[in-house]
Amino acid sequence: MKMMQKYFLAVVPEGKVMERITKLKVEIKDRHQAKFALKSPAHITVKMPFIYNEAKENKLILKLGEFIEDYRPMLMRIRGVKTFGQRVIYLGVDDTPDLFDFQRELKSFCKRELNLVDELSDRNFHPHMTIAFKDIKKEQFQNILKLATETNLDEVLSVTTIALLKKVEGRWEVLENLKLGQR
């Protein structure tokens, strides 16, 4: 039986950076009841969610791994708090040519080799790390924004892997960490 599942690709921080961002998301949930962002680990999406045949998951991992190993590790800086209107609050990610080149080539690879649709969000790549969205109550928006801003998060992230995430029982989980090579 063919089981189609949802997946996406992202930079998922580890260690101290992940702890700080998760702590902020939990604090937002505890103080303002906005918990939707906790349905996935902190991340920077590099390929929007897509549907794929779960029976071919190992092939997907293998092909993506071969593509990703051709790229060298990258440095990213996460800082500042920004919004998409009054719907989304996120941490800013400094633009780097390495990240934009990687994302553009990944998008092309996914379309060519995996027959994945080129989503509008893939074409208008805007690296960011969402900390609150969907369940933000209008009257809480400014309070959440203030809390996030006061956290003064400013972190440099050494990116050595790209995570393949899978939706499992309504939550996104890291299925596989694909190692960047030394190109």
C-alpha positions as CSV (number, residue, x, y, z in Angstrom):
1,M,0.0,0.0,0.0
2,K,1.3,3.4,-1.0
3,M,1.6,5.7,2.1
4,M,2.3,9.3,1.2
5,Q,3.9,11.3,4.0
6,K,5.0,15.0,4.5
7,Y,8.7,15.9,4.7
8,F,10.8,19.0,4.6
9,L,14.5,20.0,4.7
10,A,15.9,22.5,7.2
11,V,18.9,23.6,9.2
12,V,18.2,22.5,12.8
13,P,20.5,24.0,15.4
14,E,22.0,21.8,18.1
15,G,23.3,22.3,21.6
16,K,23.2,25.8,23.3
17,V,21.5,27.5,20.3
18,M,18.7,24.9,20.3
19,E,18.3,25.1,24.0
20,R,17.9,28.9,24.0
21,I,15.4,29.0,21.2
22,T,13.4,26.1,22.6
23,K,13.4,27.9,26.0
24,L,12.0,31.0,24.3
25,K,9.3,29.0,22.5
26,V,8.3,27.3,25.8
27,E,8.2,30.7,27.6
28,I,5.9,32.1,24.8
29,K,3.6,29.1,25.3
30,D,3.6,29.4,29.1
31,R,3.0,33.2,29.2
32,H,0.8,33.7,26.1
33,Q,-0.7,30.2,25.2
34,A,0.9,30.3,21.7
35,K,2.2,26.7,21.4
36,F,1.9,25.9,17.7
37,A,5.6,26.7,17.1
38,L,6.5,23.8,19.5
39,K,5.1,21.3,17.0
40,S,8.6,21.3,15.3
41,P,12.1,21.8,16.5
42,A,13.6,25.3,15.9
43,H,14.7,25.3,12.3
44,I,15.5,27.3,9.1
45,T,13.5,25.8,6.2
46,V,15.6,25.2,3.1
47,K,12.9,23.1,1.2
48,M,9.3,23.6,1.9
49,P,7.1,20.7,3.0
50,F,6.4,18.1,0.3
51,I,4.6,14.8,-0.1
52,Y,6.6,11.7,-0.7
53,N,6.0,8.0,-0.8
54,E,7.1,6.6,2.5
55,A,8.0,3.2,0.9
56,K,10.8,5.1,-1.0
57,E,12.0,7.0,2.1
58,N,15.4,5.2,2.1
59,K,15.9,6.2,-1.5
60,L,15.0,9.8,-0.6
61,I,17.5,9.9,2.2
62,L,20.2,8.4,0.0
63,K,19.7,10.8,-2.9
64,L,19.5,13.8,-0.6
65,G,22.6,12.7,1.3
66,E,24.6,12.4,-2.0
67,F,23.5,15.9,-3.0
68,I,24.2,17.5,0.4
69,E,27.7,15.9,0.9
70,D,28.9,18.0,-2.1
71,Y,28.4,21.2,0.0
72,R,30.7,22.5,2.7
73,P,29.6,23.5,6.2
74,M,28.3,27.0,6.6
75,L,28.2,29.7,9.3
76,M,24.9,31.5,10.0
77,R,24.1,34.2,12.4
78,I,20.7,34.3,14.1
79,R,19.7,37.6,15.5
80,G,16.9,40.1,15.7
81,V,13.2,39.6,16.0
82,K,11.0,40.3,13.0
83,T,7.4,39.7,11.9
84,F,5.4,38.7,8.9
85,G,2.5,41.1,9.5
86,Q,0.6,40.3,12.7
87,R,0.7,36.6,12.0
88,V,4.2,35.3,12.5
89,I,7.1,36.3,14.8
90,Y,10.5,35.0,13.9
91,L,14.2,35.3,14.6
92,G,16.2,36.8,11.7
93,V,18.9,35.0,9.9
94,D,21.7,37.0,8.3
95,D,21.8,36.6,4.5
96,T,24.8,34.6,3.4
97,P,25.7,33.7,-0.2
98,D,26.5,30.1,0.9
99,L,23.0,29.6,2.2
100,F,21.3,31.2,-0.8
101,D,23.4,29.2,-3.3
102,F,22.8,26.0,-1.4
103,Q,19.0,26.6,-1.3
104,R,18.8,27.5,-5.0
105,E,20.7,24.4,-6.0
106,L,18.7,22.2,-3.6
107,K,15.5,23.5,-5.1
108,S,16.7,22.7,-8.6
109,F,17.9,19.2,-7.5
110,C,14.6,18.4,-5.8
111,K,12.6,19.4,-8.9
112,R,15.0,17.5,-11.4
113,E,15.9,14.4,-9.4
114,L,12.9,13.9,-7.0
115,N,10.1,15.4,-9.2
116,L,9.1,17.8,-6.4
117,V,7.0,20.9,-7.0
118,D,8.8,24.2,-6.9
119,E,6.7,26.0,-4.2
120,L,6.3,29.7,-4.2
121,S,8.1,29.9,-0.8
122,D,11.0,28.0,-2.4
123,R,11.3,30.6,-5.1
124,N,11.0,33.5,-2.6
125,F,13.5,32.1,-0.1
126,H,13.6,34.2,3.1
127,P,15.7,32.4,5.8
128,H,14.2,32.8,9.2
129,M,13.4,30.9,12.4
130,T,9.7,31.0,13.4
131,I,9.1,31.2,17.2
132,A,5.3,32.0,17.2
133,F,2.6,31.7,14.5
134,K,-0.9,30.4,13.8
135,D,-2.3,30.5,17.4
136,I,-1.1,34.0,18.3
137,K,-4.1,35.9,19.8
138,K,-4.2,39.4,18.3
139,E,-4.2,41.0,21.8
140,Q,-1.0,39.0,22.7
141,F,1.0,39.8,19.5
142,Q,2.8,42.8,20.9
143,N,3.5,41.1,24.3
144,I,5.1,38.1,22.5
145,L,7.1,40.4,20.3
146,K,8.4,42.3,23.3
147,L,9.3,39.1,25.1
148,A,11.2,37.8,22.1
149,T,13.0,41.1,21.5
150,E,14.1,41.3,25.2
151,T,15.7,37.8,24.9
152,N,18.4,39.5,22.8
153,L,19.2,36.3,20.9
154,D,22.3,36.7,18.9
155,E,24.0,33.4,18.0
156,V,26.4,32.2,15.4
157,L,25.5,28.7,14.1
158,S,28.0,26.3,12.6
159,V,25.9,24.3,10.1
160,T,27.3,20.8,9.5
161,T,24.1,18.9,8.7
162,I,20.8,19.5,6.9
163,A,17.9,17.7,8.6
164,L,15.2,15.8,6.8
165,L,12.1,16.2,8.9
166,K,8.9,14.0,8.7
167,K,5.5,14.7,10.1
168,V,4.6,12.1,12.6
169,E,1.3,12.2,14.5
170,G,0.9,16.0,13.9
171,R,4.5,16.9,14.9
172,W,7.6,17.4,12.9
173,E,10.5,15.1,13.9
174,V,14.0,14.9,12.5
175,L,14.1,11.7,10.5
176,E,17.8,12.0,9.3
177,N,20.6,14.5,9.7
178,L,22.4,14.6,6.3
179,K,26.1,15.6,6.7
180,L,27.5,18.5,4.6
181,G,30.8,17.5,3.0
182,Q,34.1,19.3,2.5
183,R,33.7,20.5,-1.1
